[in-house]
Amino acid sequence: MAITVSIELNREIELPAGYDEAFELLADVPKSVSHFPKVHKLEDMGNNTYRWVMEKVGVDKHAIQTEYACKYFPDKEKGKITWEPVKGEGNGVVSGYWTLKAKGDNATEVKFHTSADLTVQLPSFLKLAISPVIKHEFNSLVDTYMNNLKKAF
């Protein structure tokens, strides 16, 4: 039996870096992902498409591992990096975008938005108990990611 948990997140941060430097880091998926916590591995599928395999969370048969793939579309002129899900890859469907706006020479305002549907193999009666835990974990990972990106500069 499987349950699906839907998550939507928005974050706004200011990076202590010029626009070009900030865009370069965020558009380079492996470099950007190196700052994301609990990534077991990132697989390059070619054509700016990557499969994320997260570390397992939980114990034994109740462990959850999220896997998904996204294709990334950087547009430096528009100040936007978009990602779209690759159908049929893993147990997650993730999409989102970054928007970047220069704030002087040494600061860039960055907005982050992502939506995810994560399907996990658990009995449906656990959905009410597990959904908040999964959402909290995802929020925590993204918050750590944002802090790590600030520290990268």
C-alpha positions as a Markdown table, in Angstrom:
| # | Residue | x | y | z |
|---|---|---|---|---|
| 1 | Met | 0.0 | 0.0 | 0.0 |
| 2 | Ala | 1.2 | 3.5 | -0.7 |
| 3 | Ile | 0.5 | 7.0 | 0.4 |
| 4 | Thr | 1.3 | 10.3 | -1.3 |
| 5 | Val | 2.4 | 13.3 | 0.6 |
| 6 | Ser | 2.3 | 16.7 | -1.2 |
| 7 | Ile | 4.7 | 19.5 | -0.2 |
| 8 | Glu | 5.0 | 23.0 | -1.4 |
| 9 | Leu | 7.8 | 25.3 | -0.1 |
| 10 | Asn | 8.8 | 28.9 | -0.7 |
| 11 | Arg | 11.9 | 30.5 | 0.6 |
| 12 | Glu | 13.6 | 33.9 | 0.1 |
| 13 | Ile | 17.2 | 34.5 | 0.9 |
| 14 | Glu | 19.9 | 37.1 | 0.2 |
| 15 | Leu | 23.2 | 35.6 | -1.0 |
| 16 | Pro | 26.4 | 37.6 | -0.2 |
| 17 | Ala | 27.5 | 37.3 | -3.9 |
| 18 | Gly | 27.1 | 39.2 | -7.1 |
| 19 | Tyr | 24.4 | 38.1 | -9.6 |
| 20 | Asp | 26.8 | 36.2 | -11.9 |
| 21 | Glu | 28.4 | 34.3 | -9.1 |
| 22 | Ala | 25.1 | 33.4 | -7.5 |
| 23 | Phe | 23.5 | 32.3 | -10.8 |
| 24 | Glu | 26.6 | 30.2 | -11.7 |
| 25 | Leu | 26.4 | 28.3 | -8.4 |
| 26 | Leu | 22.6 | 27.7 | -8.6 |
| 27 | Ala | 22.6 | 26.8 | -12.3 |
| 28 | Asp | 25.4 | 24.2 | -11.7 |
| 29 | Val | 23.2 | 21.4 | -10.4 |
| 30 | Pro | 26.0 | 19.2 | -8.9 |
| 31 | Lys | 27.7 | 22.2 | -7.3 |
| 32 | Ser | 24.4 | 23.5 | -5.9 |
| 33 | Val | 23.3 | 20.0 | -4.7 |
| 34 | Ser | 26.6 | 19.6 | -2.9 |
| 35 | His | 25.2 | 22.0 | -0.3 |
| 36 | Phe | 21.9 | 20.1 | 0.1 |
| 37 | Pro | 21.9 | 17.8 | 3.1 |
| 38 | Lys | 21.2 | 14.0 | 3.1 |
| 39 | Val | 21.7 | 13.4 | -0.6 |
| 40 | His | 22.9 | 9.8 | -1.0 |
| 41 | Lys | 23.9 | 10.4 | -4.6 |
| 42 | Leu | 23.1 | 12.6 | -7.6 |
| 43 | Glu | 23.2 | 10.8 | -10.9 |
| 44 | Asp | 23.8 | 12.7 | -14.1 |
| 45 | Met | 21.4 | 11.4 | -16.7 |
| 46 | Gly | 22.7 | 13.8 | -19.4 |
| 47 | Asn | 21.1 | 16.8 | -21.0 |
| 48 | Asn | 21.0 | 18.8 | -17.7 |
| 49 | Thr | 18.8 | 16.1 | -16.2 |
| 50 | Tyr | 19.7 | 14.6 | -12.7 |
| 51 | Arg | 18.3 | 11.8 | -10.5 |
| 52 | Trp | 18.4 | 12.6 | -6.8 |
| 53 | Val | 18.7 | 9.7 | -4.4 |
| 54 | Met | 18.2 | 10.8 | -0.8 |
| 55 | Glu | 19.5 | 9.0 | 2.3 |
| 56 | Lys | 17.1 | 6.5 | 3.9 |
| 57 | Val | 15.1 | 7.9 | 6.8 |
| 58 | Gly | 13.6 | 5.5 | 9.4 |
| 59 | Val | 14.4 | 2.0 | 10.5 |
| 60 | Asp | 14.5 | -1.3 | 8.7 |
| 61 | Lys | 11.2 | -2.1 | 6.9 |
| 62 | His | 9.9 | 1.4 | 7.9 |
| 63 | Ala | 12.8 | 3.2 | 6.2 |
| 64 | Ile | 11.8 | 5.7 | 3.5 |
| 65 | Gln | 14.1 | 6.6 | 0.6 |
| 66 | Thr | 13.1 | 9.3 | -1.8 |
| 67 | Glu | 14.2 | 9.2 | -5.4 |
| 68 | Tyr | 13.3 | 11.5 | -8.3 |
| 69 | Ala | 14.6 | 13.1 | -11.4 |
| 70 | Cys | 14.4 | 16.6 | -12.8 |
| 71 | Lys | 15.5 | 18.4 | -15.9 |
| 72 | Tyr | 16.9 | 21.8 | -15.3 |
| 73 | Phe | 16.4 | 25.0 | -17.4 |
| 74 | Pro | 18.7 | 27.9 | -16.5 |
| 75 | Asp | 17.9 | 31.3 | -18.1 |
| 76 | Lys | 20.4 | 33.9 | -16.9 |
| 77 | Glu | 18.9 | 36.8 | -18.8 |
| 78 | Lys | 15.5 | 36.2 | -17.1 |
| 79 | Gly | 17.1 | 35.4 | -13.8 |
| 80 | Lys | 15.3 | 32.1 | -13.5 |
| 81 | Ile | 16.3 | 28.5 | -13.1 |
| 82 | Thr | 13.4 | 26.0 | -13.5 |
| 83 | Trp | 13.2 | 22.3 | -12.9 |
| 84 | Glu | 10.6 | 19.9 | -14.2 |
| 85 | Pro | 10.0 | 16.3 | -13.2 |
| 86 | Val | 11.1 | 13.4 | -15.3 |
| 87 | Lys | 8.1 | 11.0 | -15.5 |
| 88 | Gly | 8.5 | 7.5 | -14.3 |
| 89 | Glu | 11.7 | 8.1 | -12.3 |
| 90 | Gly | 11.6 | 7.2 | -8.6 |
| 91 | Asn | 8.9 | 7.8 | -6.0 |
| 92 | Gly | 8.8 | 11.6 | -6.2 |
| 93 | Val | 7.5 | 14.1 | -8.6 |
| 94 | Val | 9.3 | 17.4 | -8.0 |
| 95 | Ser | 9.2 | 20.8 | -9.8 |
| 96 | Gly | 10.1 | 24.3 | -9.0 |
| 97 | Tyr | 12.3 | 27.3 | -9.7 |
| 98 | Trp | 14.8 | 29.8 | -8.5 |
| 99 | Thr | 14.5 | 33.5 | -9.3 |
| 100 | Leu | 17.4 | 35.8 | -8.9 |
| 101 | Lys | 17.7 | 39.6 | -8.7 |
| 102 | Ala | 20.9 | 41.6 | -8.2 |
| 103 | Lys | 21.0 | 43.9 | -5.2 |
| 104 | Gly | 24.1 | 45.9 | -5.8 |
| 105 | Asp | 27.4 | 44.4 | -6.7 |
| 106 | Asn | 27.8 | 42.0 | -3.8 |
| 107 | Ala | 24.3 | 40.7 | -3.0 |
| 108 | Thr | 21.6 | 38.8 | -4.8 |
| 109 | Glu | 18.0 | 38.3 | -3.8 |
| 110 | Val | 17.0 | 34.7 | -4.4 |
| 111 | Lys | 13.5 | 33.2 | -4.3 |
| 112 | Phe | 13.0 | 29.5 | -4.1 |
| 113 | His | 9.8 | 27.6 | -4.9 |
| 114 | Thr | 9.3 | 23.9 | -5.1 |
| 115 | Ser | 6.4 | 21.4 | -5.2 |
| 116 | Ala | 6.8 | 17.7 | -4.5 |
| 117 | Asp | 4.5 | 14.7 | -4.4 |
| 118 | Leu | 6.3 | 11.9 | -2.6 |
| 119 | Thr | 4.9 | 8.4 | -2.7 |
| 120 | Val | 5.9 | 6.1 | 0.1 |
| 121 | Gln | 5.1 | 2.4 | 0.7 |
| 122 | Leu | 3.2 | 2.6 | 4.0 |
| 123 | Pro | -0.3 | 1.6 | 5.0 |
| 124 | Ser | -2.8 | 4.4 | 4.3 |
| 125 | Phe | -3.9 | 4.5 | 8.0 |
| 126 | Leu | -0.4 | 6.0 | 8.7 |
| 127 | Lys | -0.9 | 9.0 | 6.4 |
| 128 | Leu | -2.2 | 11.3 | 9.1 |
| 129 | Ala | 0.8 | 10.4 | 11.3 |
| 130 | Ile | 3.5 | 10.3 | 8.7 |
| 131 | Ser | 2.6 | 13.3 | 6.5 |
| 132 | Pro | 3.6 | 15.9 | 9.1 |
| 133 | Val | 6.9 | 14.1 | 9.8 |
| 134 | Ile | 7.8 | 14.0 | 6.1 |
| 135 | Lys | 6.8 | 17.6 | 5.6 |
| 136 | His | 8.9 | 18.6 | 8.6 |
| 137 | Glu | 11.9 | 16.7 | 7.4 |
| 138 | Phe | 11.6 | 18.3 | 3.9 |
| 139 | Asn | 11.3 | 21.8 | 5.4 |
| 140 | Ser | 14.3 | 21.1 | 7.6 |
| 141 | Leu | 16.4 | 19.9 | 4.7 |
| 142 | Val | 15.5 | 23.0 | 2.6 |
| 143 | Asp | 16.3 | 25.4 | 5.5 |
| 144 | Thr | 19.7 | 23.7 | 6.0 |
| 145 | Tyr | 20.3 | 24.0 | 2.2 |
| 146 | Met | 19.5 | 27.7 | 2.3 |
| 147 | Asn | 21.9 | 28.3 | 5.2 |
| 148 | Asn | 24.6 | 26.2 | 3.4 |
| 149 | Leu | 24.2 | 28.3 | 0.3 |
| 150 | Lys | 24.7 | 31.5 | 2.2 |
| 151 | Lys | 27.9 | 30.1 | 3.8 |
| 152 | Ala | 29.2 | 29.0 | 0.3 |
| 153 | Phe | 30.0 | 32.7 | -0.4 |
